[in-house]
Amino acid sequence: MKRKVFGVLACMGLTFLGHAKVLTVSNNVASPGQYTVLQTACDAAASNDTIYIHGSESSYGEVSITKPLVLIGTGVNAQKRFKFSSSVSTISIGWNASTTQNGGGSKIFGLDINTFYINDSQNSSGIKNVLIQRNRIGYISVGGYRVASNININNNVLGGASINGKSVYLKNNVILGGVSGGEKDFVGTLVVAHNVIYGSCSISRASVYNNIFYSSSSEVFQYCQYTSITRNLVIGKINYTNANIVFGTNTGGENILNEDPLFVDVNTNLMSYSYTNPPTGPFVDYHLSAGSPAIGAGIGGVDLGIYGGDTPFFEGTSEDGRNRYFPMPAIPVMLDMNIVNSSVLKNGKIKVEFKARKQD
């Protein structure tokens, strides 16, 4: 006899995250949790609690986070026996008006999210210390009032991004709809590094380095101001020179222009990857082939793209190519479980076999 097992083991999470409580949420009747609604679980949780979100065929809808929480999903393409993802339509990290508490300090892992907002406040010190890692996000927007700080967005697949704040780090992501943010009169720390980006980069007061850019419909850096643009590989619709990338108030140089980075394969849109809707043709692979001009071309002699730098993209471990860019969260995960004996006598023992793995 076999039992279906979804999600991760709460007992393992207890050792992973110290003394904070672990809550579980599931809207999948085959894999019950303590809560069926994600917002209810967030409201019930105390600051710094962890919420495990079981995989499901149904979205968990919208959720507002106004206290520091850790949200952990199963991964976008969970590499285990039952491959349901944990999907959310909208996550908003913001403020509780009655307590003035905010969602700063939150960590978000392994979710499939349509839209993600970090909503700072005009008269506040800003939301701080947020980590967003190993998710697929249709669109992410950070800090309308530009006071959010220490926001780390890495190892994600993003449909598009707008980044503003005192310190926002966008590193080692695949970004399929361009990047915008910043203003010429705003002084902050915006870092865009080691990404593969399709579309334009329209940001100001930022540091942009070690990326690979593709743009077929607009000039990549047309609206950048006061930005350092250094050691990127740029493929645009016109024949660029470094002079018309590093123009006006921008600085930098040593960019590689209109040369093929020689990815292993770029034929598939990562936003479409799923187990129920497999893509046609080869699976996308952003590793650099031998002879790529991006090898060793970055600041410090590192490779351009998502596998270089201090937060290199961590890959999934399955032979299924769709898992490459959707690794599961870095916690112990049960992959499968079987009841060995099909019947048990009174006072007898149940024999159980299970497989588990820590992602990294």
N, C-alpha and C positions, 0 to 999 in steps of 0.2 A: 504494500500500500504506500502511496506517495502523497505528500502534503505539499501544497503550494506555499511558497515562502516569498514574500515581497519585502523590499526595503532592507534596512540594516539592523543589526542587533543592538538593542538599547543597552544591554549590559556592557557591550564593548564601548559604546559611547561614554558610559560613566567613567571608564578608565581614561578615555581620550581627553575628556574635557573637565577633569577634576571634580570639584564639589558642586558645580551647577547642576540643576535638575535636567532630566531629559524627558521631553514630551513627544508623543507620537500623534500624527494626524494621517487619516486615510479616508478617502471617500470611495474606496474599493471594498465592496462587501465581502470579497474573498480574502481580504487581508485587513482585518479591523485594527484600528488604532484607538487611542484614548479620545480623540476628537475626530469629527468628520469634516469640520470647516476650519480652514487654515487661520482665518482672522480670529475665530474663537480661541484657538490655541495660542495665538500671539497675545491676545488680551489676557489670557489666564496665566501666561508665563511671567516669571519674575525676570528682572534684569540679568543678563548674561546666561539665561537658560538656553538650552539647545532644543530645537524642534526638528525631528526626523519626519520627512514628508514622503510617504509611501508612493511608489509608482502606481499610476492609474490611467485608464483610458479617458478619464474626464478631467478637465481643468479644475484647479482649486480657486479660480476666479481672482478677484482683486484682494490685495492685502496692504494695510498701512502699518508701518513699524515705527513706533514712537518711544522705544526703549532699546538698549543694546541687546540683540538676540543673535543666535547662530542658527541659520536655516540650512539644512542639508537635505538635498534631494538624492534620488537614485542615480543621477546622471542622465544626460539627454538620450543616449543609446546605451542603456545599462547592459554591461557585459556579463549577464548571468542568465539563469534558466528562463525566468519570466521577465521580458524586456520592456516593461512599461516605464515611461519617463514620468517625472514629476513636473507638471506644467502649471504655470500661473499666468493669468492675463496681464496683471499689473502689480508691480511692487513699488511702493512709495515709502522712502525713508524720510521722516519729517519730525514735527514737533507735536507734543501734547499741550494744548493751549492752557489747560487747567493746572498742570503740574510743572510746566516749562521744561519737562524732560524731553529728550530727543533720541533718535535712533542711532546716534553716533556710537561707534564701537561695534557695530553689527558686522557679521560675516555671512556671505551668501555663497553656497557651493552647490553645484550639480543640478541646477534647475533649468527648465525651458521656459523663458519669460518673453512675453510680447513686448512690454514696455517697462522701463525701469527709471524711476525718478529719485534723485536726491534733492530734496526741497529745503534749502536753507531759508533763513528769515532775514528781512531787511535790517532789523535792529537787534541782531544777535551776534554771538561769536562764531556761529557756523557749526555745521555738523562735521565731526572729526572722526578719523580713524576707522574708515570703512574698507573692508576687503571684499572684492567681487571676483570670484575665480571659478573657472571650469563650468561656465554656463553658456547657453545659447540665448542671446537677447536680441529681439528685433530692433529696438532703439533704446539708447540710454542717454539721459540728460542729467548733468550734474550742475547744481548750484546757480540758480537764476540771479542771485545777488552776489555771487562770487566770493563768499566767505567760507565755503566748505574747505576743509583742509585735511591733508593726508588721506586722500581717497586713492586706493590702489585697485586698478582694473586690469587684470592680467589673465592670460591663458583662456580667453573667451572667444566665441564666434559672435560677432556683432553685426547687425544690419546697418547701423549708423550710430554716430556718437556726437553729442554736443557737450563740451567739457569747459567748465569755468570753476575757478576756486583759487584759494591761496596756494594750495599745493595739490595737484591732481596728476597721477601717473598712469598713463595709458601705455601698457607694455605687453609685447608678445601676444597680440591678438590678431585674428583675421577679421578685417572690417570691410564689409561689402558695400557700404553706402557713403563713404567719405567721413571726414571729421570737421567739425566747426567749433568755434568758441573763442572766448577772450575778446578784449577790446583794447584799442591802442592806448587809452588813458588808464588802463588797469594794470597794476604791477603785481604779478603773482608768479607761481612756479607751475607751469603747465609743461609736462614732459610727454612727448609722443615718440616712442622708441621701439625698435625691433618688431614692428607690425608689418603685415601685408595688407595694404589698403587699396581698395578700388574706389575711384572717385577723387574729388578734390580735397585739399587740406586748407580750409579757410579759417585760420586761427591767428591770433595776435599775442604778443608777449609770451612766446613759447619757445621751447627747445625741441627741435625735430631732427632726429638722427637715427641712422642705421635701419631705416625702413625701406620697403620696396613698394612703390606706388604704380598703379595703373589708372589711366583716365583716358577714355575715348571721346568724351563729349565736352570737356572743359579743360582749361589750363590748371594744372595741379595746384600751384601756389599763387594764383592770381590775386586773392584777397588777403594774403598774409601781410602783417606789418609788425615791425620790431621783433622779428622772429629769427632765431638761429636755425639755419637749414644746412645741415652738414652731413656728408657721407651717406646719402640716400641713393637708391637706384630709382630713376624716374622714367616712366614710359608715358608720354603724353601725345596729344593729337597734333602737336606742332614739333618742329625740329628745335628743341631747346638748346640753349647754351647756359652755362652757369650764370652768365650775366643777367639773363632774364628770369632766372629763378631767384637768385640772391640780388634783388633789386630794391631801390628806394631805401627804406629804413631797415630792411632785413640784412642779416650778416650770415657768414658761413662760407661754404664752398666744398670742393672735392666731391661733388655729386657725380654719379654715373648716369649718363643720359641716353635714353632710347637704345639700350642694350638688353637683350633677352636674358633674364636671370637663370634660365634653364631649369625651371622647376621640373620635377619628375612628371607631374601631371596637373593640369589646371582646368579640366573639362567640366567639373560638376560644382553646382552651387551648394555650399554647405548648409544653407538654411533649409534645403529640401530633404536633408538626410533623415531617414527614419527606418524603422523595421517594417512598417506597413506600407511605406511608399519608397521603395528602393530606387535610387537613381539609375539611369541607363549609362552605359559606357564605363570607362575606367573611373575609379574613385580618385578624388582630388588628393594630391600629394605635394606639399610645399617644401619638401626637401630639395636641396640644391644638387643638381647633377654635376659630375666631374667637368671641370672647365668653366663653371659658372663665374661670371665677373663679380658676383656677390660674395664669393668665398674669401674670407679674410679682409674684406673691403671696409669694414666698419671701424669706428673709433676704437683704438686699442687692439686692432688687428683681428677682431671677431667677425663672424659671418653676419651679413645683413639678413633681415627676416626674423621669423618667429623662433628660431632655434638658437639664437645668439643672446648674449647679455647675461644679466644676473637673475632673470626669471624665465629661463627657456621654457618653451611650450613642452609640457609633459604629455606624452602620448598614451593612448589606450594600449592594451596588451593583446587584444584579440586579433586573429588573422582576418577578421572582417574589416575591410578598409574604412567603413563608416565610423568605426570606433576611434580612429586615429586622432581626431580632433574633439572627441567627447569623452575624455577619461573620467572615470568615476571619482568621487571625492576621496581624499587621502585618509580614509578610515577603514577599519576592518569591515568587510562586506560579506554576507553569506551569499554564496553563489547557488547552492543547491542543497537539498536535504531529503533523505529517504528513510522511511521506517522499514527496517530490515525484516522483522517478523510480522507476518500478516495477521496473526492472532496472538493474544496474550492471556494466559491463565490467571485466575485470581491470585493476587500477591506475586505475580510474575514480573519480569523485567522487559521493558521495551528497549530494543536495540535500534539505535539511531546512528546513521552516517550522514555527515554533512561536510561540505566544502566551503572554505572561506578564504579570503585574500585581503591583505592590506595593499591598497593601490600603490603607494610609494612611501 
